[in-house]
Amino acid sequence: MKVAVVGARGRMGATVVQAVENAPDLELVAQLDAADTISAQTLNGAEVAVEFTVPSQTDDNVHALLDAGVHVVVGTTGWTPERLAHVDEHAQRLGKGVLIAPNFSISAVLVMHFSKQAAALFESVEIIELHHPNKVDAPSGTAMSTAAGIAQARAAAQLPPCPDATEDDALGARGAVVDGINVHAVRLRGLNAHEEVIFGNPGEQLVLRQDSFDRESFMPGVLLAVRKVGNEAGLTFGLESYLNLK
């Protein structure tokens, strides 16, 4: 399978380039970056493109890649429901597959999955995401998706809001609130990408924690997505759809 990488000179993009080059069933045919035009010519016969850029560019890139005739695997975060719907319509109209995933680490996907299973069984839940200080967005896309999944599960179980008697938080110590779930972002030298989801009931606590120590941890998920994205037209959101999780 012929693969192009968009954002090839970025930290994640460069790791994807190496992973594709090392995969015996994949062929790297194009490496594009911010100054390069996306077209059928510059993609050089690619069947699938992997897009790891920045939130301000990813929307235009994905639509350009679809117009150029390739399936697309996207690791850039910052998507809104409206933009996702537009991508889905575009991909279905052209008969192409798009996967947009907030995280390609298998362990991170499992934490998000297990969090949704646990969400209806605990009175309290909060999320702590921890990343290196060069990360430009907060909260992380993974934390946002984790919070959204937990909120949906709690709503389906008709649970009340998590108990919290805080009345004065002028400094924002309680963190961001995403769909009713408190999310705390840590940016610290020496970290890479980490997430904790903490559940609480009277007398007990459950902690789900995921640690990605190196960008290599995302590559099995990326390569899995490259191999499967063309199987179905339209948008798939989240790698869990490719992992046969129930």
Salt bridges, closest charged atoms under 4 A:
ASP25 OD2 - ARG227 NE 2.71
ASP36 OD2 - ARG9 NH2 3.79
ASP59 OD1 - HIS63 NE2 3.16
ASP59 OD2 - ARG83 NE 2.88
ASP67 OD1 - HIS90 NE2 2.81
GLU89 OE2 - ARG93 NE 2.85
GLU126 OE2 - ARG174 NH2 2.51
GLU126 OE1 - HIS184 NE2 2.68
GLU129 OE1 - HIS131 ND1 2.71
GLU129 OE1 - ARG187 NH1 2.77
ASP137 OD1 - LYS135 NZ 2.97
ASP164 OD2 - ARG174 NH2 3.06
GLU196 OE2 - ARG209 NH1 2.81
ASP211 OD1 - HIS194 ND1 2.82
ASP211 OD1 - ARG209 NH2 2.80
